[in-house]
Amino acid sequence: LSYSLTTAASSKARLDALPEDEQLTVMVFGCYVRGEEPGRTLTTRLDAALSLLKRYPNADCIVSGGQGSNEAISEAEAMRRYLVSRGIAEKRITLEDRSTNTSKNLEYTFAILTGSESDGSAASTPGSPASSNSTDSAQSVDTDGRRLVGVSSEYHLPRIRMLSRALGSRDNKLANRVAGNSLFLCVCCWIIMAIFGIFFADAFIHSQTDIESIRSYGDSYLRIVTIGSVFVYFEINFERLLQSTGQTKLSMWAQIIGAVANIILDPFFIYGWCGLPAMGTTGAAIATVIGQAFGALAGFLFHLKHNKEVNIRLSDCRPDGHIILDIYRIGFPSILMVGIGSLTNYLMNRILMAFTSTAVALYGAYFKLQSFFFMPVFGLNNGIVPIVGYNYGARKKERIYRTIRYGVLYAVCILAVGLLLFEAIPGVLLQAFSPSEHMLAIGIPALRKIAIHFPIAAFCIVGGSVCQALGKSLYSFFTSVLRQVVALIPAAYLLSLTGNVGNVWWCFPIAEVVSACATAFFLRRALRNMDRELTLAEGQ
């Protein structure tokens, strides 16, 4: 929950309700170019832009991005070639090829739109002037009768939106205040977590187990990491500031530095290497906090050296109610989803701990094992969403339906492999966790019961992504809430009343069946709306 407060993701407005003759200017934020070809992330953005440009024939486009030291051509030129090769007329495309980060993307593009002088402005754009918020491909802002739509990756959007607001009004101080208020929120989150660690860590651990050794280990670890969480908050914040201005590689390095420091320090503090006392779980917590401190320091130094557009002063950290409310409003869906997931795990742990701590350990082992099969499906989804969105904009219904069919087929095949392995060799899979005889006794039948829901989950995952691609993100959200809150936990609790822990695992197939019914209902509704809209468009 606290993590998502600093990584708030933007909610999506509906563009599909706009008339076909809507006057749009589509702005595409540049990203890494491999030689002369757009990279995978940039291709995804361009496909989203193509969807809009084909849906709205009166729209024009600004492609924004300079040339990096390891790029053969500018990002703007690579984007222009990509769009032209896919049928977009050159006269609809304006290049902004001097910006080197997100802040300059916005500044130079607004200079083009308004026709004002700028050291990065060497072109003018067709259509009416426009300057205001930049958002993702499903958000827009009216500006002098023309709607400006920005296309970027989701993690950029909260700060892009607020930075663009500042740059559009030539108020650079606002951009600094946005960054400063994010640091203020980091401190607030840390204070809350530190208070929790000092006064409530023991009660939180005790609410989940009666085993004294686990209580002792958990209380010690949780108290240290919550009191020292100030570093992880600042690490996350500086990483996001780097990402929001296009410094994604530096953000990656800050994360790597923190993680590597943690890995290196673990054996020193856990086992007492080089004369240090062996501190066990307490040492693991200390190593974690020190690793986070290294990550925060790296992020801070990278920000000072490379984020010249965002200059945070102490006065910028003074809380601004409007900015803070905007951050929370944008981030609320993400906060809610992460919070629901955390609550689900907490309640499942409580239900299972009523039987044995081994059941809780098995629950954790299951999640690690299932990720090997679910992660490829999530990767498949990353390909399905832009394909469906592109063909939705191009009004090609048959391709959308074909993508759904193949997507579900491939997802089912991937998870069917997981099902077969869970059914055939569950004991072998559990050997990765050095299981006791008791864990094997309850774990082998448990994995076989849980795995039954894998193929059903394949349909649910793909169906939810298709709804998102068709602009119906709330359908996917409702389905997720229904599965975790309405079905999974109540089913687990009711099954636990039988007094047999083996029965609790049936809650996974039960919840997935409920989720599949909801997914089928919402997907059918979304596709009906799409059919109706595209049929009307074809008749005009």
C-alpha positions as CSV (number, residue, x, y, z in Angstrom):
1,L,0.0,0.0,0.0
2,S,2.7,2.4,1.0
3,Y,4.7,1.5,-2.1
4,S,1.8,2.4,-4.4
5,L,1.5,5.8,-2.8
6,T,4.7,6.9,-4.5
7,T,4.1,5.0,-7.7
8,A,0.6,6.1,-8.4
9,A,-0.7,5.1,-11.9
10,S,-3.0,7.2,-13.9
11,S,-6.6,6.3,-14.5
12,K,-7.8,6.3,-18.1
13,A,-10.6,8.5,-19.5
14,R,-12.7,7.3,-22.5
15,L,-11.7,8.6,-25.9
16,D,-13.9,6.2,-27.8
17,A,-17.0,8.4,-27.2
18,L,-15.5,11.3,-29.2
19,P,-16.9,12.1,-32.6
20,E,-15.0,10.9,-35.6
21,D,-14.3,14.5,-36.8
22,E,-12.8,15.5,-33.5
23,Q,-9.8,17.8,-33.8
24,L,-6.9,16.1,-32.1
25,T,-3.1,16.6,-31.8
26,V,-1.4,13.4,-30.7
27,M,1.9,13.7,-29.0
28,V,4.2,10.7,-28.8
29,F,7.0,10.7,-26.2
30,G,10.2,9.2,-27.5
31,C,12.0,6.2,-26.1
32,Y,15.0,4.0,-26.9
33,V,15.8,3.3,-30.5
34,R,17.7,0.2,-31.6
35,G,19.8,1.3,-34.5
36,E,17.2,2.9,-36.7
37,E,14.2,0.9,-35.4
38,P,12.0,1.7,-32.4
39,G,12.5,-0.4,-29.4
40,R,9.7,-2.6,-27.9
41,T,8.5,0.1,-25.5
42,L,8.5,2.8,-28.2
43,T,6.7,0.4,-30.6
44,T,3.9,0.0,-28.1
45,R,3.5,3.7,-27.8
46,L,3.5,4.1,-31.6
47,D,0.8,1.4,-31.9
48,A,-1.4,3.3,-29.5
49,A,-0.8,6.5,-31.5
50,L,-1.6,4.7,-34.8
51,S,-4.9,3.6,-33.2
52,L,-5.9,7.2,-32.6
53,L,-4.6,8.6,-35.9
54,K,-6.6,6.0,-37.9
55,R,-9.7,6.5,-35.8
56,Y,-9.6,10.3,-36.2
57,P,-8.6,11.2,-39.7
58,N,-8.4,14.9,-38.9
59,A,-5.8,14.4,-36.2
60,D,-2.2,15.4,-36.6
61,C,0.8,14.2,-34.7
62,I,3.9,15.5,-33.0
63,V,6.7,12.9,-32.4
64,S,9.1,14.1,-29.8
65,G,12.6,12.7,-29.0
66,G,16.2,13.6,-29.8
67,Q,19.1,11.4,-30.7
68,G,20.9,9.5,-27.9
69,S,24.6,8.8,-27.9
70,N,24.1,5.2,-29.0
71,E,21.2,5.8,-31.4
72,A,21.8,6.0,-35.2
73,I,19.0,8.5,-35.8
74,S,16.8,10.6,-33.6
75,E,13.8,9.0,-31.8
76,A,11.5,11.5,-33.6
77,E,12.8,10.4,-37.0
78,A,12.4,6.7,-36.1
79,M,8.9,7.4,-35.0
80,R,8.1,9.3,-38.2
81,R,9.3,6.4,-40.4
82,Y,7.3,3.9,-38.4
83,L,4.1,5.9,-38.7
84,V,4.6,6.6,-42.4
85,S,5.3,3.0,-43.2
86,R,2.0,2.1,-41.7
87,G,-0.1,4.5,-43.7
88,I,0.1,7.8,-41.9
89,A,0.6,10.7,-44.3
90,E,3.8,12.7,-43.7
91,K,2.0,16.0,-43.7
92,R,0.2,14.9,-40.5
93,I,3.5,14.4,-38.7
94,T,5.6,17.1,-37.1
95,L,9.1,16.3,-35.7
96,E,10.5,17.6,-32.5
97,D,14.0,16.1,-32.5
98,R,16.0,18.0,-30.0
99,S,14.6,17.0,-26.6
100,T,16.6,14.6,-24.4
101,N,14.1,14.0,-21.5
102,T,10.4,14.2,-20.7
103,S,10.6,17.7,-19.4
104,K,12.1,18.9,-22.7
105,N,9.7,16.8,-24.7
106,L,6.9,18.9,-23.1
107,E,8.6,22.2,-23.3
108,Y,9.6,22.0,-26.9
109,T,6.3,20.5,-28.0
110,F,4.4,23.3,-26.3
111,A,6.6,25.8,-28.1
112,I,5.7,24.2,-31.4
113,L,2.0,24.2,-30.6
114,T,1.9,27.8,-29.5
115,G,4.3,29.1,-32.1
116,S,6.5,30.6,-29.4
117,E,10.3,30.9,-29.5
118,S,12.2,28.1,-27.9
119,D,15.7,26.8,-28.2
120,G,14.2,23.4,-29.0
121,S,11.5,24.6,-31.3
122,A,12.4,24.4,-35.0
123,A,9.0,23.4,-36.4
124,S,5.4,24.3,-36.3
125,T,2.4,21.9,-36.1
126,P,-0.7,21.9,-38.2
127,G,-4.0,22.8,-36.5
128,S,-4.9,25.1,-33.7
129,P,-2.5,26.0,-30.9
130,A,-2.8,23.9,-27.8
131,S,-1.0,23.7,-24.5
132,S,-2.1,21.9,-21.4
133,N,-2.0,18.5,-19.7
134,S,-0.3,15.6,-21.4
135,T,-1.7,12.2,-20.6
136,D,-1.7,8.7,-22.0
137,S,-3.4,7.5,-25.1
138,A,-6.7,7.3,-23.3
139,Q,-6.7,10.7,-21.8
140,S,-7.2,14.1,-23.4
141,V,-7.6,17.8,-22.7
142,D,-9.5,20.4,-24.6
143,T,-7.3,23.4,-25.7
144,D,-8.8,26.1,-27.9
145,G,-11.1,23.7,-29.6
146,R,-8.4,21.1,-30.3
147,R,-7.8,18.1,-28.1
148,L,-4.2,17.3,-27.1
149,V,-3.5,13.6,-26.4
150,G,-0.1,12.4,-25.1
151,V,1.1,8.8,-25.6
152,S,3.6,7.4,-23.1
153,S,4.2,4.5,-20.7
154,E,1.9,4.2,-17.7
155,Y,4.7,4.8,-15.1
156,H,5.4,8.3,-16.7
157,L,1.9,9.6,-16.5
158,P,1.4,11.0,-13.0
159,R,4.4,13.3,-13.2
160,I,4.1,13.9,-16.9
161,R,0.6,15.2,-16.3
162,M,1.7,17.6,-13.5
163,L,5.0,18.6,-15.1
164,S,3.2,19.4,-18.4
165,R,0.8,21.5,-16.5
166,A,3.7,23.6,-15.2
167,L,5.5,23.8,-18.5
168,G,2.4,24.6,-20.4
169,S,1.9,27.6,-18.3
170,R,5.6,28.4,-18.3
171,D,5.6,27.8,-14.5
172,N,8.7,25.8,-13.9
173,K,8.3,26.4,-10.1
174,L,5.2,24.1,-10.2
175,A,7.2,21.2,-11.5
176,N,9.6,21.6,-8.6
177,R,6.8,21.8,-6.1
178,V,5.3,18.6,-7.5
179,A,8.6,16.8,-6.9
180,G,9.0,18.5,-3.5
181,N,5.6,17.4,-2.4
182,S,6.4,13.8,-3.4
183,L,9.3,14.0,-1.0
184,F,7.0,15.4,1.7
185,L,4.7,12.4,1.2
186,C,7.7,10.1,1.5
187,V,8.4,11.5,4.9
188,C,4.8,11.2,6.0
189,C,4.6,7.5,4.8
190,W,7.9,6.8,6.7
191,I,6.5,8.3,9.9
192,I,3.4,6.2,9.7
193,M,5.4,3.1,9.1
194,A,7.9,3.8,11.9
195,I,5.0,4.4,14.3
196,F,3.5,1.1,13.2
197,G,6.8,-0.7,13.6
198,I,7.5,0.7,17.1
199,F,4.0,0.2,18.6
200,F,2.1,-2.4,16.4
201,A,4.6,-4.7,14.8
202,D,4.3,-7.2,17.7
203,A,0.5,-7.2,17.5
204,F,0.6,-7.6,13.7
205,I,2.8,-10.7,13.9
206,H,0.9,-12.1,16.9
207,S,-2.4,-11.8,15.0
208,Q,-1.0,-14.4,12.5
209,T,0.7,-17.0,14.7
210,D,1.0,-18.4,18.2
211,I,4.4,-20.0,17.6
212,E,6.9,-18.1,19.8
213,S,9.9,-18.5,17.6
214,I,8.1,-17.2,14.5
215,R,6.8,-14.3,16.6
216,S,10.2,-13.4,17.8
217,Y,11.8,-13.5,14.3
218,G,8.9,-11.7,12.7
219,D,8.7,-9.0,15.3
220,S,12.4,-8.3,15.1
221,Y,12.5,-8.2,11.3
222,L,9.3,-6.1,10.9
223,R,10.3,-3.6,13.5
224,I,13.7,-2.9,11.9
225,V,12.5,-2.6,8.3
226,T,9.6,-0.4,9.1
227,I,11.7,2.0,11.3
228,G,14.3,2.1,8.5
229,S,11.8,2.4,5.7
230,V,12.7,6.0,5.1
231,F,15.4,4.8,2.7
232,V,13.1,2.7,0.6
233,Y,10.6,5.6,0.2
234,F,13.3,8.0,-0.9
235,E,14.8,5.3,-3.2
236,I,11.5,4.8,-4.9
237,N,10.8,8.5,-5.2
238,F,14.1,9.4,-6.8
239,E,13.8,6.4,-9.2
240,R,10.4,7.7,-10.3
241,L,11.7,11.3,-10.7
242,L,14.4,9.9,-12.9
243,Q,11.8,7.9,-14.9
244,S,9.5,10.9,-15.3
245,T,12.2,12.9,-17.0
246,G,13.3,10.0,-19.3
247,Q,16.3,8.8,-17.2
248,T,15.1,5.2,-17.1
249,K,18.5,3.6,-17.2
250,L,19.7,5.6,-14.2
251,S,16.5,4.5,-12.4
252,M,17.4,0.9,-13.2
253,W,21.0,1.3,-11.9
254,A,19.7,2.8,-8.6
255,Q,17.6,-0.3,-8.1
256,I,20.5,-2.6,-9.0
257,I,22.9,-0.9,-6.6
258,G,20.4,-1.3,-3.7
259,A,19.7,-4.9,-4.5
260,V,23.3,-5.9,-5.0
261,A,24.3,-4.2,-1.7
262,N,21.6,-6.1,0.1
263,I,22.7,-9.5,-1.4
264,I,26.4,-8.8,-0.5
265,L,25.6,-7.8,3.0
266,D,23.2,-10.6,3.9
267,P,25.8,-13.3,4.8
268,F,27.9,-10.8,6.8
269,F,25.0,-9.9,9.1
270,I,23.1,-13.2,9.0
271,Y,26.0,-15.6,9.6
272,G,28.5,-13.3,11.2
273,W,31.2,-13.2,8.5
274,C,34.5,-11.2,9.1
275,G,34.1,-11.1,12.8
276,L,30.6,-9.6,12.8
277,P,28.1,-11.2,15.3
278,A,25.7,-13.7,13.7
279,M,22.3,-12.0,14.0
280,G,20.1,-14.3,11.9
281,T,16.7,-12.7,11.0
282,T,17.7,-9.4,12.7
283,G,20.8,-9.3,10.5
284,A,18.8,-9.9,7.4
285,A,16.6,-6.9,8.3
286,I,19.7,-4.7,8.9
287,A,21.2,-5.8,5.5
288,T,17.9,-4.9,3.8
289,V,17.8,-1.4,5.3
290,I,21.4,-0.7,4.4
291,G,20.8,-2.0,0.9
292,Q,17.9,0.4,0.6
293,A,20.1,3.2,1.9
294,F,22.6,2.5,-0.9
295,G,19.8,2.6,-3.5
296,A,18.4,5.9,-2.1
297,L,21.8,7.5,-2.2
298,A,22.4,6.3,-5.7
299,G,19.0,7.7,-6.8
300,F,19.7,11.0,-5.1
301,L,23.1,11.4,-6.7
302,F,21.8,10.5,-10.1
303,H,19.0,13.0,-9.7
304,L,21.4,15.8,-8.6
305,K,23.7,15.2,-11.6
306,H,21.3,14.4,-14.4
307,N,17.8,15.8,-13.5
308,K,18.6,19.4,-14.2
309,E,15.0,20.2,-15.1
310,V,13.7,19.4,-11.6
311,N,15.5,21.5,-9.0
312,I,14.0,20.7,-5.6
313,R,14.5,23.3,-2.8
314,L,13.5,23.0,0.8
315,S,10.6,25.4,0.2
316,D,9.3,23.1,-2.6
317,C,8.7,20.4,0.1
318,R,6.1,22.6,1.8
319,P,2.8,20.7,1.5
320,D,0.4,21.9,-1.2
321,G,-3.1,20.5,-0.7
322,H,-4.1,20.7,-4.4
323,I,-1.0,18.8,-5.5
324,I,-1.3,16.2,-2.8
325,L,-5.0,15.6,-3.6
326,D,-4.1,15.3,-7.3
327,I,-1.4,12.7,-6.6
328,Y,-3.8,10.6,-4.4
329,R,-6.7,11.0,-6.9
330,I,-4.5,9.7,-9.7
331,G,-3.1,6.9,-7.6
332,F,-6.2,5.7,-5.9
333,P,-6.9,2.7,-8.3
334,S,-3.3,1.5,-7.9
335,I,-3.5,1.9,-4.1
336,L,-6.8,0.0,-3.9
337,M,-5.5,-2.9,-6.0
338,V,-2.3,-3.3,-4.1
339,G,-4.2,-2.9,-0.8
340,I,-6.6,-5.6,-1.8
341,G,-3.8,-8.0,-2.7
342,S,-2.0,-7.4,0.6
343,L,-5.3,-7.9,2.5
344,T,-6.0,-11.1,0.7
345,N,-2.5,-12.6,1.6
346,Y,-2.9,-11.4,5.3
347,L,-6.3,-13.1,5.6
348,M,-5.2,-16.3,3.9
349,N,-2.2,-16.5,6.3
350,R,-4.6,-16.1,9.3
351,I,-6.9,-18.8,8.0
352,L,-4.1,-21.3,7.3
353,M,-2.2,-20.5,10.5
354,A,-5.2,-21.8,12.4
355,F,-4.2,-25.2,11.2
356,T,-0.3,-25.2,11.1
357,S,2.5,-22.9,10.2
358,T,3.6,-25.4,7.6
359,A,0.4,-24.6,5.7
360,V,1.5,-20.9,5.6
361,A,4.9,-21.9,4.3
362,L,3.2,-24.1,1.7
363,Y,1.1,-21.1,0.6
364,G,4.2,-19.0,0.0
365,A,5.9,-21.9,-1.8
366,Y,2.9,-22.2,-4.1
367,F,3.1,-18.6,-5.1
368,K,6.7,-18.8,-6.0
369,L,6.1,-22.0,-8.1
370,Q,3.1,-20.6,-10.0
371,S,4.9,-17.5,-11.0
372,F,7.0,-19.6,-13.4
373,F,3.9,-20.3,-15.4
374,F,1.8,-17.2,-14.9
375,M,4.6,-14.7,-15.8
376,P,4.8,-15.9,-19.5
377,V,1.0,-15.4,-19.7
378,F,1.4,-11.8,-18.3
379,G,4.0,-11.3,-20.9
380,L,1.6,-12.6,-23.6
381,N,-0.9,-10.0,-22.4
382,N,1.6,-7.2,-23.0
383,G,1.4,-8.2,-26.7
384,I,-2.3,-8.7,-26.8
385,V,-3.3,-5.2,-25.4
386,P,-1.6,-3.1,-28.2
387,I,-2.7,-5.5,-30.9
388,V,-6.4,-5.3,-29.8
389,G,-6.1,-1.5,-29.3
390,Y,-4.5,-1.0,-32.7
391,N,-7.2,-3.0,-34.5
392,Y,-9.9,-1.4,-32.5
393,G,-8.7,1.9,-33.9
394,A,-8.4,0.5,-37.4
395,R,-12.0,-0.9,-37.1
396,K,-10.8,-4.5,-37.9
397,K,-13.2,-6.6,-35.8
398,E,-12.1,-9.9,-37.2
399,R,-8.5,-9.3,-36.2
400,I,-9.6,-8.4,-32.7
401,Y,-11.6,-11.7,-32.4
402,R,-8.7,-13.7,-33.9
403,T,-6.3,-12.1,-31.4
404,I,-8.6,-13.1,-28.5
405,R,-8.9,-16.6,-29.8
406,Y,-5.1,-17.1,-30.2
407,G,-4.4,-15.3,-27.0
408,V,-6.7,-17.5,-25.0
409,L,-5.3,-20.6,-26.8
410,Y,-1.7,-19.8,-26.1
411,A,-2.4,-18.8,-22.5
412,V,-4.3,-22.1,-21.9
413,C,-1.4,-24.0,-23.4
414,I,1.1,-22.3,-21.2
415,L,-0.9,-22.9,-18.0
416,A,-1.8,-26.4,-19.1
417,V,1.9,-27.2,-18.8
418,G,1.9,-25.9,-15.3
419,L,-1.2,-28.0,-14.6
420,L,0.5,-31.1,-15.9
421,L,3.6,-30.5,-13.8
422,F,1.6,-29.7,-10.6
423,E,-0.4,-32.9,-11.1
424,A,2.4,-35.2,-12.1
425,I,5.4,-34.1,-9.9
426,P,4.2,-31.9,-7.1
427,G,6.7,-33.5,-4.7
428,V,9.6,-32.7,-7.0
429,L,8.6,-29.1,-7.3
430,L,8.4,-28.7,-3.6
431,Q,12.0,-30.1,-3.2
432,A,13.2,-26.6,-4.1
433,F,12.1,-25.4,-0.6
434,S,13.7,-28.2,1.5
435,P,10.3,-29.4,2.7
436,S,9.7,-31.4,5.8
437,E,7.8,-34.7,5.7
438,H,4.7,-32.8,7.0
439,M,5.0,-30.2,4.3
440,L,5.2,-32.9,1.6
441,A,2.2,-34.7,3.1
442,I,-0.1,-31.7,2.9
443,G,1.7,-30.0,0.0
444,I,1.4,-32.7,-2.7
445,P,-2.4,-33.0,-2.6
446,A,-2.7,-29.2,-2.1
447,L,-0.8,-28.3,-5.3
448,R,-2.9,-30.8,-7.3
449,K,-6.1,-29.2,-6.1
450,I,-4.9,-25.6,-6.6
451,A,-3.6,-26.3,-10.1
452,I,-7.1,-27.2,-11.4
453,H,-7.8,-23.5,-11.8
454,F,-4.8,-22.8,-14.1
455,P,-6.6,-23.1,-17.5
456,I,-9.6,-21.2,-16.2
457,A,-7.2,-18.4,-15.0
458,A,-5.8,-18.2,-18.5
459,F,-9.2,-17.2,-19.9
460,C,-9.7,-14.7,-17.1
461,I,-6.3,-13.0,-17.6
462,V,-6.7,-12.6,-21.3
463,G,-10.3,-11.5,-21.0
464,G,-9.4,-8.8,-18.5
465,S,-6.7,-7.5,-20.7
466,V,-9.0,-7.4,-23.7
467,C,-11.5,-5.3,-21.7
468,Q,-8.7,-2.9,-20.8
469,A,-7.6,-2.6,-24.5
470,L,-11.2,-1.8,-25.4
471,G,-11.3,1.0,-22.9
472,K,-13.2,-0.9,-20.2
473,S,-10.6,-1.0,-17.4
474,L,-13.3,-0.9,-14.7
475,Y,-14.6,-4.3,-15.9
476,S,-11.2,-5.9,-15.2
477,F,-11.0,-4.1,-11.8
478,F,-14.5,-5.4,-10.8
479,T,-13.5,-8.9,-11.8
480,S,-10.3,-8.8,-9.7
481,V,-12.2,-7.5,-6.7
482,L,-14.9,-10.1,-7.1
483,R,-12.3,-12.9,-7.3
484,Q,-10.2,-11.9,-4.3
485,V,-12.6,-10.2,-1.9
486,V,-16.0,-11.7,-2.7
487,A,-15.0,-15.3,-3.6
488,L,-11.5,-16.4,-2.5
489,I,-11.4,-15.3,1.2
490,P,-15.0,-16.2,2.0
491,A,-14.6,-19.6,0.3
492,A,-11.4,-20.3,2.2
493,Y,-13.0,-19.4,5.5
494,L,-16.1,-21.5,5.0
495,L,-13.9,-24.5,3.9
496,S,-11.7,-24.0,6.9
497,L,-14.8,-24.7,9.1
498,T,-14.6,-28.3,8.0
499,G,-11.5,-28.7,10.2
500,N,-9.5,-30.1,7.3
501,V,-6.7,-27.9,5.8
502,G,-6.8,-30.0,2.7
503,N,-10.3,-28.6,1.9
504,V,-9.2,-25.0,2.1
505,W,-7.2,-25.3,-1.1
506,W,-10.4,-25.8,-3.1
507,C,-11.0,-22.0,-2.6
508,F,-8.7,-21.3,-5.6
509,P,-10.7,-23.3,-8.2
510,I,-14.0,-21.9,-6.7
511,A,-12.8,-18.3,-6.9
512,E,-11.5,-18.8,-10.4
513,V,-14.9,-20.2,-11.6
514,V,-16.6,-17.1,-10.1
515,S,-14.0,-14.9,-11.8
516,A,-14.5,-16.7,-15.1
517,C,-18.2,-16.1,-15.0
518,A,-17.7,-12.4,-14.4
519,T,-15.0,-12.2,-17.1
520,A,-17.3,-13.9,-19.6
521,F,-20.1,-11.4,-18.8
522,F,-17.9,-8.3,-19.0
523,L,-16.0,-9.5,-22.0
524,R,-19.2,-10.2,-23.9
525,R,-20.6,-6.8,-22.9
526,A,-17.3,-5.0,-24.0
527,L,-17.3,-6.9,-27.4
528,R,-21.0,-6.1,-28.0
529,N,-20.3,-2.4,-27.4
530,M,-17.3,-2.6,-29.8
531,D,-19.4,-4.3,-32.4
532,R,-22.2,-1.7,-32.1
533,E,-19.7,1.2,-32.3
534,L,-17.8,-0.2,-35.3
535,T,-20.9,-1.1,-37.1
536,L,-22.2,2.5,-36.7
537,A,-18.9,3.8,-37.9
538,E,-18.9,1.7,-41.0
539,G,-22.4,2.9,-41.9
540,Q,-21.4,6.6,-41.7
